[in-house]
Amino acid sequence: MRTCQALEALIAVAMAVVSLTGSINPEHIFVFVALIGATRAFERRRCRRCCRAW
């Protein structure tokens, strides 16, 4: 779970850097959204298997 959170933090930093440099475009946004969605899906799937809380 910490790995997913670390990846989300890195993605957020990358989003901030791209945004602050002014080089953001629709492709960047789609990639960031896809990566964040993938990390959250993996985190949920993993939590279901190990925690049995779902």
N, C-alpha and C positions, 0 to 999 in steps of 0.2 A: 504494500500500500504506500509506503514511503517513496518507492521508486516512481510510482505514478504521480505523486504530489511533486516530486523533484522535477519530473518532466514537464508538468504543468507550469511550474515556476520558471523553468528555462524557456518555455514557449511564451510565457507572459513577458519575460525580459526581451526576447527576440521581437515580439510585437511592439514593445515600447521603443526599441532601437530603430526598427523600420519606420515607425510612425514619426519619431523625432527627427530622423534624417530626411523625411519627406519623400521617401522612395516607395511608399506603400501603394499597392495597386490591388485590384480585385483578386488576382491570383494569390497574392500573399494572404489575403483574408480567408479565402477558401481553404488554403493549406493549413492555416492556423486553426480554423474551426474544425477541420477534419482531424487534425492531430489531438486537439483537446477532447473531441468526441471519442476518439479511439482510446485515449488514456482513461477517460471516465468509464467507458464500457468495460474495459479490462479490469479496472478497479472494482466495479460493481460485481462482475462475474467472479472475481477472485474472492470478494467478501462473501458472496453467497455460498461459495464452496467451503470456506474455512470457518466462517462465523455461524452459519446456519440461522441467521437472524431474519432472512427473507422468507 
